[in-house]
Amino acid sequence: MNALTNSLEWNSIMKKTLTLVLGGGRGTRLYPLTKIRSKPAVPVGGRYRLIDVPLSNCINSGLRQIYVLTQFNSKSLHQHIRSSYQFDVFRRGFVEIMAAEQTFDNSDWYQGTADAARQCLRYLKDSDCEYILILSGDQLYRMDFRLMMKTHLELEADATIAAIPVYAKDASGLGVMRVSDDGLVKGFLEKPSPDEIKTIETNPDWICQHGIEAKGRSCIASMGIYLFNRQSFIDALEKTDYRDFGKEVFPALIHSRRVGVHLFDGYWEDIGTIKSFYEANLALARPNPPFNFNDVDAPIYTKARFLPPAQIYGANVANSIIAEGTQIEAGAVIENCVIGVRTIIGARSVIRNSIIMGNDYYPQESNLAWTSVPLGIGKDCTIENAIIDKNCCLGNGVKIINPNKIVNQKENEYCVIQDGIVVVPKTSVIPDGTVI
């Protein structure tokens, strides 16, 4: 009975929580994957999109009032959310797009994370929510936000920030906090220098008191996940013109409010660059991956496509993810790869350490009138250390191997090279025999 009562109490608390998922800016560091889509709409793991991660974490945590804030290249994101997240009448809730818009009060696009939330205040004030949860749309992690709410309530905090322990040597690119023994933030530095890191390190004993092994990690870094009391949230935005939560709102808030820390020690990756995107995806294909989609208690949801199983005809596949609807012809070799939905791979093609995002449709004359090269990857191709975006047409004998070992190269006719990774943009057509 007590467990039921507690469950009902938590359901009531989470129903009073409204979530804002920030769609991010132009996503220039993920270009060309963001050339015609927003960051949260970028495919990940073969069959998902980045936005599926925060939305699934919300649903698994009992959160049902969710706004996704977007402004750049948002068409595909809108389509995905509309076709994937529909609540029935017996479980009231919504996932709604809130796009930047001109009003009599504001004619500008979002100028930062806090500014995006500020422009939505008029909608939040109409809600009966008591708490506001702020999430990013381009991170890979699994979190139960009920545990964060528990920390927030126990600390009697006005705002709580989710944080992860990191080594001092890794802290320079993050927002780092100094935390008191009672779990409140007493200092905050964005991207601190080595000398500044020494002044903001946290007692490892405090980390251990929360059931987490410090393992030499002495810095507490922000994950960009924030939980506010309603009025504290409104005050923080209405009484300032701050544009960014991490750089401005929280550093100021810790001097006037109780700002708590919720420690998290699971897998967390900020997918902000081509390199981080590439490495995070290939890590999913390894044995015992750091992030596992196969969690029946906290699944990651996505669009239901009703595709047939993958068909593999005499190919050699090792340490790879093969999404549904894929067709791989005889003699092909696939090693350490993520192969997306509806991918077509011709005979004897060799693909290693690469991400093939797949296709939005199967080959049909009606949707391939724009190219004479067949959809997918042709015969006798070689692809290494590459990302092939959706709906690409690679002819027979194409080689994407970066023979000159170029580290960075601006966009040309066929690709962009970033950190040695060759990225072929969406709907690219590469003729037979081309070497990249």
C-alpha positions as CSV (number, residue, x, y, z in Angstrom):
1,M,0.0,0.0,0.0
2,N,2.8,2.4,0.9
3,A,4.5,1.6,-2.4
4,L,1.3,2.3,-4.3
5,T,0.8,5.6,-2.4
6,N,4.4,6.6,-3.2
7,S,3.8,5.7,-6.8
8,L,0.7,7.8,-7.0
9,E,2.5,10.7,-5.3
10,W,5.3,10.6,-7.8
11,N,2.8,10.4,-10.7
12,S,1.1,13.5,-9.3
13,I,4.4,15.3,-9.0
14,M,5.6,14.5,-12.5
15,K,2.3,15.5,-14.0
16,K,2.9,18.9,-12.6
17,T,6.2,19.2,-14.4
18,L,6.5,20.8,-17.8
19,T,9.5,19.9,-20.1
20,L,11.2,22.2,-22.6
21,V,13.5,20.4,-25.0
22,L,15.9,22.9,-26.7
23,G,16.4,22.2,-30.4
24,G,19.7,24.1,-30.5
25,G,21.1,26.6,-33.0
26,R,22.3,26.2,-36.6
27,G,24.4,23.1,-35.7
28,T,27.4,24.3,-37.6
29,R,29.8,21.9,-36.0
30,L,27.6,19.0,-37.2
31,Y,27.5,20.3,-40.8
32,P,26.7,18.8,-43.3
33,L,24.5,16.5,-41.3
34,T,22.6,19.7,-40.3
35,K,22.6,21.1,-43.9
36,I,18.9,20.5,-44.3
37,R,17.8,19.3,-40.8
38,S,18.1,20.5,-37.2
39,K,20.5,18.8,-34.8
40,P,17.7,16.9,-32.9
41,A,16.6,15.4,-36.2
42,V,20.0,13.9,-37.0
43,P,19.7,10.0,-37.3
44,V,21.5,8.0,-34.7
45,G,22.0,4.3,-33.9
46,G,20.6,3.1,-37.3
47,R,16.9,3.7,-36.7
48,Y,16.5,6.6,-34.2
49,R,16.9,10.3,-34.2
50,L,18.7,12.3,-31.5
51,I,15.4,13.8,-30.3
52,D,14.1,10.3,-29.4
53,V,16.6,10.2,-26.5
54,P,15.3,13.1,-24.4
55,L,11.7,12.4,-25.3
56,S,12.0,8.7,-24.3
57,N,13.7,9.7,-21.1
58,C,10.7,11.9,-20.4
59,I,8.1,9.3,-21.2
60,N,9.9,6.7,-19.1
61,S,10.0,9.1,-16.2
62,G,6.3,9.9,-16.3
63,L,6.6,13.3,-17.9
64,R,3.8,13.9,-20.4
65,Q,3.8,17.7,-21.0
66,I,6.7,18.3,-23.5
67,Y,7.5,21.2,-25.7
68,V,10.3,21.0,-28.3
69,L,11.7,24.5,-29.2
70,T,13.0,24.7,-32.7
71,Q,13.9,27.4,-35.3
72,F,16.5,26.0,-37.8
73,N,15.7,23.5,-40.6
74,S,12.9,22.1,-38.5
75,K,10.7,20.4,-41.2
76,S,12.0,16.9,-40.8
77,L,12.0,17.2,-37.0
78,H,8.3,18.3,-37.1
79,Q,7.4,15.4,-39.3
80,H,9.2,12.9,-37.1
81,I,7.6,14.1,-33.8
82,R,4.1,14.3,-35.4
83,S,4.3,10.7,-36.7
84,S,6.1,9.2,-33.6
85,Y,4.6,10.7,-30.4
86,Q,0.8,10.5,-30.1
87,F,-0.7,10.1,-26.7
88,D,-4.1,8.5,-26.4
89,V,-7.1,10.0,-24.6
90,F,-6.6,7.8,-21.6
91,R,-3.1,9.1,-20.9
92,R,-3.3,12.8,-21.3
93,G,-0.2,14.4,-22.5
94,F,1.5,16.0,-25.5
95,V,4.7,16.5,-27.4
96,E,4.4,19.8,-29.3
97,I,6.7,21.8,-31.4
98,M,7.2,25.4,-30.4
99,A,8.9,27.2,-33.2
100,A,10.4,30.6,-33.0
101,E,7.9,33.2,-34.2
102,Q,7.4,36.9,-34.5
103,T,5.0,38.6,-32.1
104,F,4.2,42.1,-31.1
105,D,6.5,41.7,-28.1
106,N,9.4,40.1,-30.0
107,S,10.5,40.0,-33.6
108,D,13.8,38.1,-33.1
109,W,14.7,34.5,-33.4
110,Y,16.0,32.7,-30.3
111,Q,19.3,34.2,-29.2
112,G,20.3,31.4,-26.8
113,T,18.9,28.7,-24.5
114,A,17.5,31.1,-21.9
115,D,16.1,33.5,-24.5
116,A,14.3,30.6,-26.2
117,A,12.6,29.7,-22.9
118,R,11.8,33.4,-22.3
119,Q,10.0,33.7,-25.6
120,C,7.8,30.8,-24.5
121,L,6.9,32.2,-21.0
122,R,3.4,33.3,-22.1
123,Y,2.5,29.7,-22.8
124,L,4.1,28.4,-19.6
125,K,2.1,30.9,-17.5
126,D,-1.1,29.5,-18.9
127,S,0.0,26.0,-17.6
128,D,-0.8,24.8,-14.1
129,C,2.7,23.3,-13.8
130,E,4.8,23.6,-10.6
131,Y,8.2,22.6,-12.1
132,I,10.0,23.3,-15.3
133,L,12.6,20.8,-16.7
134,I,15.0,22.0,-19.4
135,L,16.7,19.4,-21.7
136,S,19.0,19.5,-24.7
137,G,17.9,17.8,-27.9
138,D,21.3,16.5,-28.9
139,Q,22.6,14.4,-26.1
140,L,22.9,10.6,-25.7
141,Y,22.1,9.2,-22.2
142,R,19.5,7.4,-20.2
143,M,18.2,9.1,-17.1
144,D,15.2,8.7,-14.7
145,F,14.1,12.3,-14.0
146,R,12.2,11.1,-11.0
147,L,15.5,10.7,-9.2
148,M,16.5,14.2,-10.2
149,M,13.1,15.5,-8.8
150,K,13.8,13.6,-5.6
151,T,17.1,15.4,-5.2
152,H,15.5,18.7,-6.0
153,L,12.8,18.2,-3.3
154,E,15.1,16.9,-0.6
155,L,17.4,19.9,-1.1
156,E,14.4,22.3,-1.0
157,A,16.1,23.9,-4.0
158,D,14.9,26.7,-6.2
159,A,16.7,25.1,-9.1
160,T,18.7,21.9,-9.6
161,I,21.3,21.1,-12.2
162,A,22.2,17.5,-13.3
163,A,25.9,17.0,-13.2
164,I,28.5,14.3,-13.8
165,P,31.9,13.7,-12.2
166,V,34.8,14.2,-14.5
167,Y,38.6,14.2,-14.3
168,A,40.3,17.6,-14.0
169,K,42.1,17.1,-17.3
170,D,38.7,16.8,-19.1
171,A,37.0,19.8,-17.4
172,S,38.3,22.6,-19.6
173,G,35.6,22.2,-22.2
174,L,32.7,22.0,-19.8
175,G,30.8,24.1,-17.2
176,V,32.3,23.1,-13.9
177,M,30.7,23.7,-10.4
178,R,32.1,24.0,-6.9
179,V,29.7,22.1,-4.6
180,S,29.3,22.4,-0.9
181,D,29.0,19.4,1.4
182,D,25.2,20.0,1.6
183,G,24.8,19.6,-2.2
184,L,24.4,23.2,-3.2
185,V,26.3,25.0,-5.9
186,K,28.7,27.6,-4.6
187,G,30.7,28.4,-7.7
188,F,30.3,28.0,-11.5
189,L,32.9,28.4,-14.3
190,E,32.2,27.9,-18.0
191,K,35.2,26.2,-19.8
192,P,37.7,27.0,-17.0
193,S,41.4,27.3,-17.5
194,P,43.8,24.8,-15.8
195,D,44.5,27.4,-13.0
196,E,40.8,28.0,-12.5
197,I,40.0,24.3,-12.3
198,K,42.2,24.0,-9.2
199,T,40.0,26.5,-7.4
200,I,36.7,24.8,-8.2
201,E,37.5,21.1,-7.6
202,T,35.1,19.2,-5.3
203,N,35.9,17.0,-2.4
204,P,35.9,13.4,-3.8
205,D,34.5,12.2,-0.5
206,W,31.3,14.1,-1.3
207,I,31.0,12.2,-4.5
208,C,31.4,8.9,-2.7
209,Q,28.7,9.8,-0.2
210,H,26.3,9.7,-3.1
211,G,27.1,6.1,-3.9
212,I,29.4,7.0,-6.8
213,E,33.0,5.9,-7.0
214,A,35.1,9.1,-7.5
215,K,37.9,7.1,-9.2
216,G,40.1,10.2,-9.1
217,R,37.4,12.5,-10.6
218,S,37.4,15.8,-8.7
219,C,35.3,18.1,-10.9
220,I,31.5,18.3,-11.2
221,A,30.5,19.2,-14.7
222,S,27.1,20.4,-15.8
223,M,25.1,18.2,-18.2
224,G,22.9,21.0,-19.4
225,I,19.9,19.5,-17.7
226,Y,18.0,21.9,-15.4
227,L,15.0,21.6,-13.1
228,F,13.3,24.8,-11.8
229,N,10.5,25.6,-9.4
230,R,8.0,27.5,-11.5
231,Q,8.4,30.9,-9.9
232,S,12.1,30.7,-9.8
233,F,12.1,30.0,-13.5
234,I,9.9,32.9,-14.3
235,D,11.9,35.3,-12.1
236,A,15.2,34.2,-13.6
237,L,14.0,35.0,-17.1
238,E,11.7,38.1,-16.5
239,K,14.1,40.0,-14.2
240,T,17.1,39.6,-16.5
241,D,17.9,39.7,-20.2
242,Y,20.3,36.7,-20.0
243,R,20.4,34.6,-23.1
244,D,22.1,31.4,-22.0
245,F,21.4,29.1,-19.0
246,G,24.9,27.7,-18.6
247,K,26.9,30.9,-19.2
248,E,24.7,33.5,-17.5
249,V,21.5,32.3,-15.7
250,F,23.1,29.7,-13.4
251,P,26.3,31.7,-12.5
252,A,24.0,34.5,-11.4
253,L,21.3,32.3,-9.7
254,I,23.7,30.6,-7.3
255,H,24.2,34.0,-5.5
256,S,20.5,34.6,-4.9
257,R,18.8,31.2,-4.8
258,R,19.3,27.6,-3.6
259,V,20.8,25.8,-6.5
260,G,21.2,22.1,-6.0
261,V,23.2,19.4,-7.8
262,H,21.9,16.0,-8.9
263,L,24.8,13.6,-9.5
264,F,24.6,11.2,-12.4
265,D,27.2,8.6,-13.2
266,G,25.9,6.8,-16.3
267,Y,26.8,7.2,-19.9
268,W,26.4,10.7,-21.2
269,E,27.6,12.1,-24.5
270,D,27.0,15.6,-25.9
271,I,26.7,15.0,-29.7
272,G,28.0,18.4,-30.7
273,T,30.6,17.7,-33.4
274,I,31.1,15.3,-36.4
275,K,33.8,13.5,-34.4
276,S,31.7,13.0,-31.3
277,F,28.8,11.9,-33.4
278,Y,30.9,9.4,-35.4
279,E,32.6,7.9,-32.2
280,A,29.3,7.7,-30.3
281,N,27.6,5.8,-33.1
282,L,30.4,3.3,-33.7
283,A,30.6,2.7,-30.0
284,L,27.0,1.4,-30.1
285,A,28.2,-1.4,-32.5
286,R,30.9,-2.7,-30.2
287,P,30.3,-5.7,-27.9
288,N,29.1,-4.4,-24.5
289,P,28.4,-0.9,-25.8
290,P,28.6,2.0,-23.3
291,F,25.0,2.9,-24.2
292,N,22.6,0.1,-24.8
293,F,19.3,0.5,-26.6
294,N,18.2,-2.9,-25.4
295,D,16.7,-1.8,-22.0
296,V,13.2,-3.2,-21.7
297,D,12.6,-1.1,-18.6
298,A,13.6,2.2,-20.2
299,P,13.3,1.8,-24.0
300,I,14.2,4.5,-26.5
301,Y,11.1,5.1,-28.7
302,T,11.0,6.2,-32.3
303,K,8.8,6.2,-35.4
304,A,7.1,2.8,-36.1
305,R,8.0,2.0,-39.7
306,F,6.7,-1.6,-40.1
307,L,9.6,-2.6,-42.3
308,P,10.7,-6.2,-43.1
309,P,13.7,-7.8,-41.4
310,A,17.2,-7.2,-42.9
311,Q,18.1,-9.5,-45.7
312,I,21.8,-10.6,-45.9
313,Y,22.9,-12.8,-48.8
314,G,26.2,-14.4,-48.1
315,A,27.9,-11.3,-46.7
316,N,30.4,-11.1,-43.9
317,V,29.2,-8.9,-41.0
318,A,31.1,-8.3,-37.8
319,N,30.5,-5.9,-34.8
320,S,27.8,-3.9,-36.6
321,I,24.3,-2.7,-36.2
322,I,22.0,-3.6,-39.1
323,A,18.7,-1.8,-39.1
324,E,15.4,-3.2,-40.5
325,G,14.7,-3.1,-44.2
326,T,18.4,-3.4,-45.1
327,Q,19.5,-5.5,-48.2
328,I,23.1,-6.6,-48.3
329,E,24.2,-8.6,-51.4
330,A,26.6,-11.6,-51.6
331,G,30.3,-11.1,-51.0
332,A,29.9,-7.8,-49.1
333,V,32.0,-7.2,-46.0
334,I,30.7,-5.0,-43.2
335,E,32.9,-4.4,-40.1
336,N,32.4,-2.0,-37.2
337,C,29.5,-0.1,-38.9
338,V,26.1,1.3,-38.2
339,I,23.8,0.5,-41.1
340,G,20.5,2.5,-41.1
341,V,17.0,1.6,-42.3
342,R,16.4,0.5,-45.9
343,T,20.1,0.6,-46.8
344,I,21.0,-1.2,-50.0
345,I,24.6,-2.5,-50.4
346,G,25.8,-4.1,-53.6
347,A,27.8,-7.3,-54.0
348,R,31.4,-7.4,-53.0
349,S,31.3,-3.9,-51.4
350,V,33.6,-3.4,-48.4
351,I,32.5,-1.0,-45.6
352,R,34.5,-0.5,-42.4
353,N,34.3,1.9,-39.5
354,S,31.5,3.8,-41.1
355,I,27.9,5.0,-40.6
356,I,25.5,4.5,-43.4
357,M,22.3,6.3,-42.5
358,G,20.1,4.4,-45.0
359,N,17.1,5.7,-47.0
360,D,13.7,7.2,-46.5
361,Y,12.2,5.0,-49.2
362,Y,12.9,2.0,-51.4
363,P,14.0,2.4,-55.1
364,Q,11.1,3.4,-57.2
365,E,11.0,5.4,-60.4
366,S,8.7,8.0,-58.9
367,N,11.2,9.0,-56.2
368,L,14.5,8.6,-58.1
369,A,13.7,10.7,-61.2
370,W,16.5,13.1,-60.1
371,T,19.3,10.7,-60.6
372,S,20.5,8.0,-63.0
373,V,22.6,6.3,-60.3
374,P,20.7,3.6,-58.3
375,L,19.7,4.4,-54.7
376,G,22.2,3.0,-52.2
377,I,25.7,1.7,-52.4
378,G,26.7,0.0,-55.7
379,K,28.8,-3.1,-56.3
380,D,32.5,-3.3,-55.6
381,C,32.6,-0.1,-53.5
382,T,35.0,0.5,-50.6
383,I,34.0,2.8,-47.8
384,E,36.2,3.5,-44.7
385,N,36.0,6.0,-41.9
386,A,33.0,7.7,-43.4
387,I,29.4,8.9,-42.8
388,I,27.0,8.5,-45.7
389,D,23.9,10.5,-45.1
390,K,20.4,9.4,-46.2
391,N,19.2,8.8,-49.7
392,C,22.6,8.8,-51.3
393,C,23.4,7.2,-54.6
394,L,26.9,5.7,-54.9
395,G,27.7,4.0,-58.3
396,N,29.7,0.8,-58.8
397,G,33.3,0.9,-57.8
398,V,33.2,4.1,-55.7
399,K,36.0,4.3,-53.2
400,I,35.7,6.6,-50.2
401,I,39.0,6.0,-48.5
402,N,40.6,9.5,-48.1
403,P,43.8,8.4,-49.9
404,N,45.6,11.7,-49.1
405,K,44.7,11.4,-45.4
406,I,43.1,14.9,-45.4
407,V,42.1,16.0,-41.9
408,N,39.8,18.9,-42.7
409,Q,38.4,19.9,-46.1
410,K,35.5,22.3,-46.9
411,E,32.5,21.0,-48.8
412,N,33.2,20.1,-52.4
413,E,31.1,18.4,-55.1
414,Y,30.8,15.2,-53.1
415,C,31.8,15.5,-49.4
416,V,33.1,17.4,-46.4
417,I,36.1,16.0,-44.4
418,Q,36.1,16.8,-40.7
419,D,38.7,15.3,-38.3
420,G,39.6,12.8,-41.0
421,I,36.0,11.6,-41.3
422,V,34.5,11.8,-44.8
423,V,30.9,13.0,-44.7
424,V,28.7,12.6,-47.8
425,P,25.7,14.9,-47.5
426,K,22.1,13.8,-47.9
427,T,20.9,12.9,-51.4
428,S,24.4,13.1,-52.9
429,V,25.1,11.3,-56.2
430,I,28.5,9.8,-56.8
431,P,29.2,8.3,-60.2
432,D,30.8,5.0,-61.0
433,G,34.5,4.7,-60.2
434,T,34.8,7.9,-58.2
435,V,37.6,8.0,-55.7
436,I,37.3,10.3,-52.7
